[in-house]
Every structure is written in C-alpha cells, then in structure tokens.
Amino acid sequence: MKVTRWVLSGLLTGGSLFGYEQAFPQTPPGEIQVKELPAGVLLESNSDASYFASSGKLFRPLFDYIDKRDIAMTTPVEAKVNPGEMYFWVAADEVDKVTGDTEQVRVVEVPERTVVSVGGRGSYSESNYREKEEELFAWLAANEQWKVVGDPVAVYWNGPFTLWFLKKFEVMVEVEPVAVDS
C-alpha cells in the first residue's frame, strides 16, 4: 500500500516522496540560502560508481530497510556524487525503529550543520546537478565569509514518478564562517 501512495503522490501532486515529514526546509528554485540543518539520524547506502551511474542500486537497500521496519519516508533524499552515496533522513519519532547497520545500509548520526544551498527545478540529471554546483561555487567565491568544509551533495525532494518539470532539488555544501582577524 505504501508504494501505491508514493506513486499516486508523485504522479498526481508533484509532491515529495511520500508526502511525509520534511527533515528541513527546502531552498526554493532559483534561490541561494545559508541555512542550518538539524542534527539527525540518516541511513546510508554507497557504491564505488558515481551516484548518477548507480542511483537505483543505492535507493533499493534504503527503501527495503525502511519498508521492513515500517519507518516512514522522510524528505529529502541526499546524495554524494563521487563515489555514489545516498542518504535517507529518519524522522525523530521514527528513530526507535532503526535497528542498526546491515550489509548494505549504515546508520549515520550527523550533527547540526550550516550549509549554503542553491535550489533548482527539473530532472535529477548530472547536467542539472553540475549547473547548480557551478552556481553554488560562484556564489561562494563572491561571498568569502564562508569556508567550505565538506563535499557538495544533491538534495532531492520528489519521488521518481514526479514529472521532470515539477521536480525540485538543491545542491548544497557544508560551510563555516571564516574567522575575521581583529
């Protein structure tokens, strides 16, 4: 029944994966934001190949993990590009259902993070990712008060059955303020 809701949600509304809780607010398409991401529990699957070559293989173990444990899907899905890694957020009220690592899924606790994020709209393609990644780093070059402290990630807000022109995504990177000498 969950899969049916997911397909209908994606096809009919252009909504997020299951229409469930969002881990943090979305950056609207065309905007750049500095925002705080909450601490949380994430589920990770990984691959030696790039994300764009292995997204289906990364998604299935995570979906099976939450489905088997009756954990609600939370948006967004995060992805590192090289090597390919995919992350599902676990809602705070669902964390007690997490039963630890498996052969294909690792449980990761992340602290609160400051990120710079650029919002986009369109298919979850490598070319769209690269375009927004370039925009993100151009903004950072012009805003030297922020130092990059992590790798950029793709953030996907909609399910795979959402029409491409309705899909929303972000490219974000963790940052910290640059110390100013007094």
Secondary structure, 3 states (H helix, E strand, C coil): CHHHHHHHHHHHHCCECCCCCECCCCCCECCEEEEEECCEEEEEEECCCCHHHHHHHHHHHHHHHHHHCCCCCCECEEEECCCCEEEEEECHHHHHHCCCCCCCCEEEEECCEEEEEEEEECCCCHHHHHHHHHHHHHHHHHCCCEEECCCCEEEECECCCCCHHHCEEEEEEEEEECCCCC
